[in-house]
Structures are given as C-alpha cells and as structure tokens.
C-alpha cells in the first residue's frame, strides 16, 4: 500500500538556500531529494548534478564493498571530534606500540 503525503515544506516558506540535498533510507534503499531554486538553477544543471552525485556515491559504495579490512572513522568511535588525520596518527602510534610490545616478548 502506498501512502501519499503532502509537501514537507510550506509553499509559502522562505528558502534558506538555493540548493539542498536530503536523503533517507526507506525499505533498505537510499532515497535522495534535490530541492532547488528554479530562478538560480536550470533543470538540466540539476540533472547533471544528480547524475554526478549518483556516480560518486556508486564509486564510494564500490570502494567500500571491495575493502577486505574494516576502516574506522571518528564517528565509529567515542571521540567524534577527531579528524581523520588525527585518527590515522593515533592508529600509527598504537601500531608502533604494538610492535615494541611484541619485540619485548
């Protein structure tokens, strides 16, 4: 059963940006909505943007699916304020300590 709902945004509302991309997962599928100001962008431009966005998402998915090892990001940890670079530096330090520890045995 498909349930239709009205617009999530009032047609009388004021835009806060000329372009927005929103997404959510429904039924196991990513659903994206591109909302834009027709006075600022032509439909062809948005279609090209959407096609490029899709290509890049597919490339990211392919990259992640091909990985043999899990890679952590700061959002996977309790330290969400870390940057990727800080996390990588921390991992390198921990790897170095592990090597030193194994050499002592």
N, C-alpha and C positions, 0 to 999 in steps of 0.2 A: 504494500500500500504506500503510495507516495503522498506525502502531505506537503502542500504548498504553503508558504508563509509570505507575508508581505515584506517589504524592504526593511532592512535592519537600520536604515538611516532615513531620517525625515527628508523629504524633498525640499523642505523649507530650511533645512540646516545649512550652516555655513561650512564650507570646506576649510580644513586646517592645512591641507597640502594639495598640490595639483596632481599627485600620483600616490597611490597606496597599493600595496600588495599584501593580501591577507590569506592565510591558509589554515586548514584544519584537516584532521584525518577523520573520515566518515566511512564506515564499513570497510576499514582496512586500506582505504585509498586516500591519497593526498588530494585535497580539493583546494585550488587556488582561485582567488578572485582579484582581478586587477580593476581598480576604480581610478578613473582619471577625469580631468577637466577637458572636455571636448574643445574648449577655446584655446587650451595650451598645447594639446597634442592631437595629431591626426590619427584616425583609426589604424591606418597602415603602419604607423610608427609603433603603436601599442602592440599590434600583431607581431611585428618584428621583435619587439622586446619580449613578448610572451614566448615566441619560438626560441630565442636565445636563452631565456631563463630555463626553459624546458631542457634544452641541450646541455646546459651546465649542470642542472640537477641530475640528469641521467649520467653525466660523466662522474659526478661525485658519488652517486649510487654504485656505479660500476667500480670505481676506485675502492670504495669501502667493501664491496662484496668480494673483491679479489684479494683483500688482505688476509694473510694467514695468521697474523697475530693481532690481538686487540690493542688498540691505541687509546690511551686515556686522554681526556681533555679536562681542563679545570672544572667544568660543570659536572663531571663524573665524580668529583671528589668533594670533600667538605670545604675546600679552600677555593671557592668560586671566584674570589677576587684575583687569583693568579692569572697571569698572562700565559699563553702557550710557551713563550720563550722561558719564563720563569719555571714552568713545569718541566720543560726539557732539561734545563740546567739542574734542577733538583734530581731528576731521574739519572743524569750523568753522575752527580755526586754520590747518589745511592749505589749506582753500579760500581763506582770506584771503591766505595767502602766494602762492598760485597767481594770484590777482587782481593782487597787487602785481607779481609777476614779469611777467605779460602786459602790464601798463601800461608797463613799462620798455622793451619792445621797440619 
